Structures are given as C-alpha cells and as structure tokens.
Amino acid sequence: MQFSELKIGMKDSISKTITETDIILFAGITTDVNPAHINEEYAKTTMFKHRIAHGMLGAGLISAVLGTRLPGEGSIYLGQELKFLAPVYAEDTITATVEIIELIPEKNRVILKTICTNQNGIEVIAGKATLMKK
C-alpha cells in the first residue's frame, strides 16, 4: 500500500497466544533473564504471583501489524511510545491493533494509535507509533 492510499481511521490487527516457549526464547534472544519472566518461584513473590511475559514481547506484535498489514511493507518504524498497563501471562492471547490517527503528507509520516488487549478485552499495552511510508 502506498502513502496516497492511507486514510485516517484505517485499522488492522493481529492476534497471537503467548506460549512458555515464546517467553523463554525471547529471554534468550534479548538476554533479559529477569526472574519475573523465567523463575516461577521468584515470580510467586511478586505482585503478579506468576511469571509474566516480557513487555516488549507483547509490543513486538505491534511491530508485526505495522510491518506486514498497516501501513505494511516498505514502512520504516521511526518511533514508538508505550505504556504497559497490565501483565501478560503465558497462554494469554494478545491482539495488537493499530489505527491511523494522523497523516503528514509533506514528510510521508503516518501516526498510529497502538493498543494490545488480552483475551478478556483488557488493555495490556497502549501507545502511539510514528512511521515513514513511501
């Protein structure tokens, strides 16, 4: 999709169930081995009472929507604001949704609202992304 085809209000999303394997692989790839993510006994002592997924693992789903669906291929990710609102646990199904809220034609910039919700409709991540689109 070209910049000229984009319209304010366009939306798209992707969903994924976060697995134990996803969490362990993400820890290995990023070297973020915080025990809140990988040690159940430690996690029991936290406010969450169970291991939680890395916040950036959930945020990665936003990147998937932006790069493959809206605005899609050829987009260049320039920035992302994120607020982590609720924990994501293994076996949660997360839906990342993006919505175009502003277009800046003179710079080929696309501003999108970004939201991740779990299977219960609870917002777990909220933010705003800025992309460049040819």
Helices and strands as residue ranges (DSSP letters): G 3-5, E 11-17, H 20-30, H 35-38, H 40-43, H 55-68, E 76-84, E 93-104, G 105-107, E 109-117, E 123-132
